[in-house]
Amino acid sequence: MNTGNEAVERAISRVWEVSPRPGQGSHLKVGQVLKPGLWKDYDPFLLLMEDWFQSGTFDFHPHRGIETVTFVLEGKLKHEDNHGGYGVLEPGDVQWMTAGRGIIHSEDPLPGETVHSLQLWVNLPRASKMAEPRYQDMKAADAAVRREPGVMVRVFSGASGDVRAATLNHVPVTYLEIVMEAGAELRQTLPGSYNGFVYVLEGSGRFGGNEKPGTERHVLWLGSADGAEQSELTIRADTPLRVLLIAGEPLGEPVVAYGPFVMNTDAEIQQAFEDYRSGKFGPIPE
């Protein structure tokens, strides 16, 4: 175990490929980037789904106990919720929605649009499960940006180099979009305790201290930092490369999930359904 203060180079411990499958109706395709149910492995992340969909797929529905982070790759997506949140996301934009104690929202492409998006569910710690709902729109054009030779990093949450996002977080999370020219290299510092992964959107490169190759639709999971306080991930672009790097502090708490609700006990899940049916989540918008 490393007990010093030096940053340990992260290796890549696992690689898998995302294979989108046909959906139903206006839900055209879906890919499981992080498959639901592996709560301990992915902590603090619950799932990451890649979706291609048209209007009417995700009408008003409730959530409790989580945050959803939506990254739009193609199309224009309208968000609306019953706590006053409203916005239209375009390609490259991110929405960070805290469901907390309960929210009812919809995610609907604008008329005639097909949206291609990635939605991450971040678990909330026990102390924040019933937090006040919150909605943060992060436009690509307004994001904090780190620039290195041949490298552009949009910082939607957390930090990269000396650049830090102003995102409000219940769980410490680093969420980066990284665009690199062929031959460029990036070193990204992360707390050694973080779990995390890279998802390759375009191009190919080598990742981590073991220079694991990755190409489009590959998920590369970060190995352990061996107890070090700080760690470092190296990314080398073999071709023009675009990836998401997502990492966060594990909660180490029990997870009970049913549908749109994620809590710590079965009783809390039952209470969530009772509260939703009794109107405690608030009215569904007209």
Buried (B, 14 or more C-beta within 10 A) or exposed (E): EBEEEEBBBBBBBEBBEBEBEEBEEBBBEBBBBBEBEEBEEBBBBBBBBBBBBBBEBBEBBBBBBBBBBBBBBBBBBBBBBBBEBEBEBBBBBBBBBBBBBBBBBBBBBEEEBBBBBBBBBBBBBBEBBBBEBBBBBBEBEEBBBBEBEBBBBBBBBBBBBEBEBEBEBBBBBBBBBBBBBBEBBBBBBBBBBBBBBBBBBEBBBBBBBEEBBBBBBBBBBBBBBEEBBBBBBBBBBBEBBBBBBBBBBBBEBEBBBEEBBBBBEEEBBBBBBEBBEEEEBBEBBE
